[in-house]
Amino acid sequence: MNASIFVEGAAGNRLHLVDWGGSGLGLLLLHGMAANTAWWDPVAPLLGGRRVVALDLRGHGDSGWTDGYSLDDYAADVEAVRRGLGWERFSIAAHSLGARIALRCASNGAPLDAAALLDFYAADWPGRAVPSGTRSQPAYADEDSIVARFRLQPPGTLLDEAGLRALARRGVRQGPDGRWSWKFDWRVVSQAVDWDPGEPSRAAIPVLLVRGEASETMPRAAFKSVLNALPDARGVEIPRAHHHVTLDAPRECAEALGSFLDSIPSRS
């Protein structure tokens, strides 16, 4: 069973979390850009033996929108969540944008025991560029119309059509005017690009780096470079999975995360 809870974020914003329960050490799950806690739904129930909580990042899902979406802003929200949950220490498992946030938390001295970083994009890699700019907030006349527009970014996935449609419905809301829009503030895209290429080398905690075998977001060369830069790291490649590894291979992800976290002694 899981339950929605809310805590106050660093900017006074409301942060939505899905509490999966458990009585073990705290594990905070972070999703990627334009996603929400639903990306962790296939994995979270498989992470037994710990207190598992998934966060809707500010500007995403059922969390409030703000004017600031830098990595430091997100990291400040993570600290607010830690305090709100009463955790002294905790671990993070984070995908894509969430992984960059986790690295920023580690660089800022968050009381982390460990971090699992899943298929994230390091913005300084040659020939790659993080999308920038702003977009208007599109709205649609009915739920079916907006759901039909849903596409994963990047689009590669092993998820079937029914799974994609169910995921899409978790990411839309109906406004007071009756029209439907995404649960995502497009201003995020132009702000969450303050990547520091030196951050992996400053992550003074055990790290698991996970890559989907078919991912184009984290090419194998980038995966190896980040792995070499991290002071205390191990790497896992998930067979056949694309960028959205929690959707493509939830059981394999859970097994990799569980094995890694079980090997880390708590410093609490």
Secondary structure per residue as TSV (DSSP state, phi and psi in degrees):
chain	resnum	aa	ss	phi	psi
A	1	M	-	360.0	149.7
A	2	N	-	-135.1	162.9
A	3	A	E	-143.2	144.0
A	4	S	E	-81.7	133.7
A	5	I	E	-134.0	163.4
A	6	F	E	-132.2	142.8
A	7	V	E	-132.4	163.8
A	8	E	E	-85.2	130.9
A	9	G	-	-81.7	-179.5
A	10	A	T	-65.3	-26.7
A	11	A	T	-102.6	17.1
A	12	G	S	79.9	5.3
A	13	N	-	-77.5	151.3
A	14	R	E	-85.5	127.9
A	15	L	E	-110.6	128.3
A	16	H	E	-95.4	134.8
A	17	L	E	-129.4	150.5
A	18	V	E	-108.2	115.2
A	19	D	E	-93.9	113.3
A	20	W	-	-89.1	2.5
A	21	G	-	78.4	-162.0
A	22	G	-	98.6	155.8
A	23	S	S	-119.4	9.1
A	24	G	S	-86.3	-158.6
A	25	L	E	-67.4	150.5
A	26	G	E	-70.7	134.3
A	27	L	E	-131.2	116.7
A	28	L	E	-100.1	128.6
A	29	L	E	-102.8	127.9
A	30	L	E	-118.5	135.5
A	31	H	-	-93.9	-175.5
A	32	G	-	-99.9	-175.3
A	33	M	T	-64.0	136.0
A	34	A	T	66.9	13.3
A	35	A	-	-106.2	-162.8
A	36	N	-	-163.5	-173.5
A	37	T	G	-61.1	-20.2
A	38	A	G	-60.0	-25.5
A	39	W	G	-63.7	-21.8
A	40	W	G	-98.9	-5.9
A	41	D	T	-55.5	-39.1
A	42	P	T	-71.6	-21.4
A	43	V	T	-99.1	-41.3
A	44	A	G	-52.8	-43.7
A	45	P	G	-65.8	-14.8
A	46	L	G	-92.7	-2.6
A	47	L	-	-98.7	64.9
A	48	G	T	-71.2	165.1
A	49	G	T	81.6	12.1
A	50	R	E	-153.4	162.6
A	51	R	E	-85.2	108.7
A	52	V	E	-104.0	124.7
A	53	V	E	-134.4	129.4
A	54	A	E	-105.5	137.5
A	55	L	E	-108.9	132.5
A	56	D	-	-79.7	113.8
A	57	L	-	-58.6	154.1
A	58	R	T	-53.2	140.1
A	59	G	T	79.0	6.0
A	60	H	B	-133.1	151.4
A	61	G	T	55.8	-131.8
A	62	D	T	-99.8	13.4
A	63	S	S	-85.0	158.2
A	64	G	-	-72.8	158.9
A	65	W	-	-93.7	151.1
A	66	T	-	-137.3	-176.8
A	67	D	S	-91.4	-15.1
A	68	G	-	-114.2	128.2
A	69	Y	-	-134.5	34.6
A	70	S	S	-76.9	166.5
A	71	L	H	-61.4	-35.2
A	72	D	H	-66.4	-35.6
A	73	D	H	-62.5	-46.2
A	74	Y	H	-63.6	-41.9
A	75	A	H	-62.8	-36.4
A	76	A	H	-64.9	-36.1
A	77	D	H	-65.1	-39.4
A	78	V	H	-60.1	-42.0
A	79	E	H	-64.1	-38.7
A	80	A	H	-63.5	-38.8
A	81	V	H	-64.4	-45.2
A	82	R	H	-55.2	-47.5
A	83	R	H	-65.4	-43.0
A	84	G	H	-62.9	-31.2
A	85	L	H	-88.0	-8.1
A	86	G	T	74.8	25.8
A	87	W	-	-87.3	133.6
A	88	E	S	-81.1	-48.5
A	89	R	S	-131.5	162.2
A	90	F	E	-163.0	173.1
A	91	S	E	-120.7	161.1
A	92	I	E	-125.3	138.5
A	93	A	E	-120.2	125.5
A	94	A	E	-144.4	140.0
A	95	H	E	-111.3	134.9
A	96	S	T	58.0	-120.3
A	97	L	H	-53.1	-39.5
A	98	G	H	-58.3	-34.7
A	99	A	H	-67.6	-38.2
A	100	R	H	-67.0	-35.3
A	101	I	H	-64.6	-42.8
A	102	A	H	-60.6	-41.3
A	103	L	H	-64.2	-39.0
A	104	R	H	-64.0	-41.1
A	105	C	H	-58.7	-44.9
A	106	A	H	-62.9	-42.2
A	107	S	H	-64.1	-32.5
A	108	N	T	-83.9	2.3
A	109	G	T	83.8	24.7
A	110	A	-	-60.3	147.2
A	111	P	-	-75.5	69.0
A	112	L	E	-97.8	138.6
A	113	D	E	-83.2	-35.8
A	114	A	E	-167.8	165.6
A	115	A	E	-142.8	137.5
A	116	A	E	-109.8	121.8
A	117	L	E	-111.1	117.4
A	118	L	E	-106.4	114.5
A	119	D	S	41.2	66.6
A	120	F	-	-107.4	162.9
A	121	Y	-	-101.4	120.2
A	122	A	-	-92.1	114.8
A	123	A	T	-69.1	-13.4
A	124	D	T	-90.6	0.9
A	125	W	S	-69.1	135.7
A	126	P	T	-55.6	138.6
A	127	G	T	80.2	3.0
A	128	R	-	-119.1	152.8
A	129	A	-	-147.1	135.8
A	130	V	-	-73.2	134.2
A	131	P	-	-57.0	141.4
A	132	S	-	-133.8	175.0
A	133	G	S	101.8	-177.3
A	134	T	-	-127.2	160.9
A	135	R	-	-135.8	155.0
A	136	S	-	-75.2	161.7
A	137	Q	-	-87.4	102.5
A	138	P	-	-70.5	151.4
A	139	A	-	-135.2	150.2
A	140	Y	B	-130.7	154.6
A	141	A	S	-69.4	-31.4
A	142	D	S	-147.9	165.9
A	143	E	H	-64.1	-41.4
A	144	D	H	-61.2	-35.5
A	145	S	H	-66.2	-43.2
A	146	I	H	-73.3	-37.3
A	147	V	H	-63.0	-36.6
A	148	A	H	-65.2	-21.5
A	149	R	T	-85.3	-11.0
A	150	F	-	-66.3	131.8
A	151	R	-	-140.4	137.8
A	152	L	-	-69.0	148.1
A	153	Q	S	-127.0	117.7
A	154	P	S	-66.7	163.1
A	155	P	-	-77.7	-17.5
A	156	G	-	-60.7	133.0
A	157	T	-	-165.1	156.6
A	158	L	S	-97.5	-3.3
A	159	L	-	-68.8	138.3
A	160	D	-	-80.6	173.3
A	161	E	H	-61.0	-40.2
A	162	A	H	-63.7	-39.2
A	163	G	H	-65.5	-39.6
A	164	L	H	-64.1	-42.2
A	165	R	H	-65.4	-40.5
A	166	A	H	-64.6	-40.0
A	167	L	H	-64.0	-42.3
A	168	A	H	-60.0	-41.5
A	169	R	H	-65.9	-23.4
A	170	R	T	-75.5	-13.4
A	171	G	T	-111.7	18.7
A	172	V	E	-128.5	157.9
A	173	R	E	-144.6	154.9
A	174	Q	E	-97.9	129.2
A	175	G	-	-86.3	174.3
A	176	P	T	-58.6	-25.7
A	177	D	T	-84.8	2.4
A	178	G	S	88.2	-8.5
A	179	R	-	-87.9	158.2
A	180	W	E	-107.6	140.3
A	181	S	E	-142.5	168.3
A	182	W	E	-76.3	147.8
A	183	K	S	-84.3	63.3
A	184	F	B	-159.5	128.9
A	185	D	-	-88.6	113.7
A	186	W	T	-63.5	-15.4
A	187	R	T	-64.2	-19.7
A	188	V	H	-54.7	-40.0
A	189	V	H	-59.9	-37.3
A	190	S	H	-86.6	-8.5
A	191	Q	H	-111.2	-31.6
A	192	A	T	-85.3	50.8
A	193	V	T	-123.5	12.7
A	194	D	-	-85.1	57.6
A	195	W	-	-75.4	132.2
A	196	D	-	-106.6	111.1
A	197	P	T	-64.0	-13.0
A	198	G	T	-85.8	-6.3
A	199	E	T	-62.9	-41.1
A	200	P	G	-55.1	-39.0
A	201	S	G	-70.3	-15.9
A	202	R	G	-99.8	5.1
A	203	A	-	-81.8	92.2
A	204	A	-	-86.9	44.6
A	205	I	S	-140.4	160.5
A	206	P	-	-64.8	136.5
A	207	V	E	-130.4	136.4
A	208	L	E	-105.3	123.8
A	209	L	E	-106.1	122.9
A	210	V	E	-116.5	133.5
A	211	R	E	-129.3	138.3
A	212	G	E	-76.5	132.6
A	213	E	T	-56.1	-35.2
A	214	A	T	-97.6	12.2
A	215	S	-	-73.1	136.0
A	216	E	S	-99.5	-11.8
A	217	T	S	-72.3	-41.6
A	218	M	S	-120.1	87.0
A	219	P	-	-57.8	157.7
A	220	R	H	-58.8	-35.7
A	221	A	H	-63.8	-41.8
A	222	A	H	-67.1	-40.9
A	223	F	H	-55.9	-47.8
A	224	K	H	-67.2	-37.3
A	225	S	H	-66.0	-44.6
A	226	V	H	-64.7	-41.5
A	227	L	H	-59.8	-41.8
A	228	N	H	-69.8	-29.1
A	229	A	H	-77.5	-27.9
A	230	L	S	-73.0	130.7
A	231	P	S	-64.3	-34.8
A	232	D	S	-139.4	89.3
A	233	A	E	-143.0	154.2
A	234	R	E	-132.0	153.3
A	235	G	E	-120.9	147.6
A	236	V	E	-135.7	134.0
A	237	E	E	-111.0	125.3
A	238	I	E	-88.9	116.2
A	239	P	T	-57.1	136.6
A	240	R	T	70.9	-17.1
A	241	A	-	-70.8	146.8
A	242	H	-	-93.8	-159.1
A	243	H	S	-59.5	-42.1
A	244	H	-	-83.6	70.3
A	245	V	H	-65.6	-30.5
A	246	T	H	-68.3	-26.5
A	247	L	H	-86.2	-38.0
A	248	D	H	-76.8	-35.9
A	249	A	-	-145.2	65.0
A	250	P	H	-61.2	-40.8
A	251	R	H	-67.4	-42.5
A	252	E	H	-64.4	-39.6
A	253	C	H	-61.4	-47.7
A	254	A	H	-61.7	-40.4
A	255	E	H	-64.8	-42.2
A	256	A	H	-65.1	-44.6
A	257	L	H	-64.8	-46.6
A	258	G	H	-61.4	-44.8
A	259	S	H	-61.5	-43.5
A	260	F	H	-64.2	-51.8
A	261	L	H	-65.3	-34.1
A	262	D	H	-65.8	-21.8
A	263	S	T	-87.4	-5.9
A	264	I	S	-99.3	117.2
A	265	P	-	-71.7	135.7
A	266	S	-	-72.6	142.2
A	267	R	-	-101.8	13.6
A	268	S	-	-74.1	360.0
